[in-house]
Amino acid sequence: MALTGVKGLQRWCQIQTEGYPGVEITNMTKSWRNGLAFCALIHRYRPDLIDFHSLKASDVFDNNQLAFDVADRELGVAPLLDAEDMVALATPDRLSICTYVSQFYNVFNGLNPMGGLGGVRQTEGAAASPIEPAAKRPTGKDDGASAKSGSKMPFGRGSGQASKSPASQPKSTQP
């Protein structure tokens, strides 16, 4: 059974960040608080933008600020959150996290970051076509061994499905 909506987005994030030390996405709130999950998601597709292994889970403000700045400047993903809130709130706002993360899903699938109609012109700096994940996933501090690529996505363009958003993905019979 295909996952849709928030659960589908969460599962996509889990798949994309698998193998990143300190990143375990179990929900769409606290799992994102320390900023490592945002940085891992960016690093998965654009390892040239973030030195993931230099980050520390305890640097909540700096990790989030880095992710928000890089996403805005390099990917055209507008910041919907700010680092101060991620530090101040024990549980970040679920809707804000979901909305923000959905922009990453859109960008990495060649869509307008804010979603909308297929014919809407993308913002400057946004991807014109799907971005393939980097070939390697980190397995530790040395980033030496690579795990499976996992470039297929559970929904959207990367999986060969016609749908462009997790919410509208039909049930799939594929394994």
C-alpha positions in Angstrom: 0.0 0.0 0.0 1.4 3.4 -1.0 1.7 6.0 1.6 0.3 9.5 0.9 0.2 12.9 2.6 2.2 13.5 5.7 3.0 9.8 6.2 4.3 9.5 2.6 6.4 12.6 3.0 7.8 11.3 6.3 8.6 8.0 4.6 10.3 9.7 1.7 12.4 11.7 4.2 13.3 8.5 6.1 14.5 6.9 2.9 16.5 9.9 1.8 18.3 10.3 5.2 18.9 6.6 5.9 22.5 6.1 7.0 23.1 9.6 8.2 24.5 9.6 11.7 22.3 11.2 14.3 19.3 11.4 12.0 16.3 9.3 12.8 13.0 10.6 11.4 10.2 9.1 13.5 7.9 12.1 13.3 7.5 15.5 11.6 8.3 17.6 14.7 11.1 16.7 17.2 13.0 14.6 14.6 13.8 17.9 12.8 14.6 20.1 15.8 18.4 19.8 15.9 18.7 20.6 12.2 20.6 17.4 11.2 17.7 16.0 9.3 17.4 19.2 7.1 21.2 19.1 6.5 21.1 15.4 5.7 18.3 15.9 3.2 20.3 18.7 1.4 23.5 16.7 1.6 21.8 13.6 0.1 21.1 15.5 -3.1 23.8 18.2 -3.0 26.8 17.0 -0.9 28.8 19.9 -2.3 26.7 22.3 -0.3 27.0 20.9 3.3 29.9 19.2 5.0 27.5 16.9 7.0 30.2 15.2 9.1 31.4 18.5 10.5 28.0 19.0 12.2 27.1 18.3 15.8 23.7 17.4 17.1 24.2 19.8 20.0 24.5 22.8 17.6 20.8 23.3 17.1 20.9 26.9 16.1 23.9 26.6 13.7 22.7 23.4 12.0 19.3 24.9 11.3 20.7 28.3 10.2 23.0 26.5 7.8 20.2 24.4 6.4 17.8 27.3 6.0 20.5 29.6 4.4 21.7 26.9 2.0 18.2 25.8 1.0 17.2 29.4 0.3 20.3 30.5 -1.5 21.1 27.4 -3.5 17.8 25.5 -3.9 15.2 28.3 -4.0 13.5 26.8 -0.9 12.2 29.8 1.0 12.7 29.6 4.8 9.4 29.0 6.6 11.2 28.4 9.9 13.9 30.2 11.8 16.8 28.8 13.8 15.7 30.7 16.9 12.4 28.9 17.0 14.0 25.6 16.5 16.1 26.3 19.6 13.3 27.8 21.7 10.6 25.2 21.0 10.9 21.7 22.5 8.4 20.5 19.8 8.6 22.4 16.5 5.4 23.2 14.6 4.3 20.1 12.6 2.6 22.1 9.8 5.6 24.3 9.3 8.0 21.4 9.2 5.7 19.5 6.7 5.3 22.5 4.5 9.0 23.3 4.5 10.1 19.7 3.9 7.5 19.4 1.0 9.4 22.2 -0.7 12.5 19.9 -0.7 10.5 17.1 -2.1 9.3 19.4 -4.9 12.7 20.8 -5.7 14.4 17.4 -5.8 11.7 16.2 -8.2 12.0 19.2 -10.6 8.9 21.0 -9.4 8.2 24.5 -8.2 9.3 24.6 -4.5 5.9 25.9 -3.4 4.0 23.3 -5.5 1.0 24.4 -7.4 0.2 23.8 -11.0 2.7 22.1 -13.3 2.9 25.1 -15.6 3.8 27.5 -12.8 7.2 29.0 -13.5 9.9 28.0 -11.0 11.6 30.5 -8.8 15.2 31.5 -9.6 17.6 28.9 -8.4 15.1 26.1 -8.3 15.8 22.8 -10.2 14.4 22.5 -13.7 14.4 18.7 -13.6 14.6 16.1 -10.9 17.9 16.0 -9.0 19.3 12.6 -8.5 20.6 11.8 -5.1 24.3 11.5 -4.6 25.7 8.0 -5.3 27.0 7.5 -1.7 25.2 7.6 1.6 27.4 8.3 4.7 28.1 5.3 6.8 30.2 7.0 9.4 32.6 9.9 10.1 34.9 8.8 7.3 32.1 8.7 4.7 34.1 5.9 3.0 31.8 3.0 2.4 28.7 3.5 0.4 25.3 2.0 1.0 22.7 1.3 -1.7 22.0 4.4 -3.7 18.2 4.4 -3.3 17.6 7.0 -6.0 14.1 5.7 -6.5 11.5 7.6 -4.6 8.4 6.0 -3.1 6.2 8.5 -5.0 6.4 11.3 -7.5 8.6 11.5 -10.6 11.6 9.6 -9.2 9.6 6.4 -9.0 8.2 6.6 -12.5 4.7 7.4 -11.2 2.7 10.0 -13.0 1.7 11.8 -9.8 3.7 14.9 -8.8 2.8 15.0 -5.1 2.7 12.6 -2.2 -0.9 13.5 -1.5 -2.2 12.4 -4.9 -0.2 9.2 -5.3 -2.4 6.2 -6.2 -1.9 2.9 -4.5 0.9 1.0 -6.1 1.3 -2.8 -6.6 5.1 -2.4 -7.0 7.3 -3.9 -4.2 
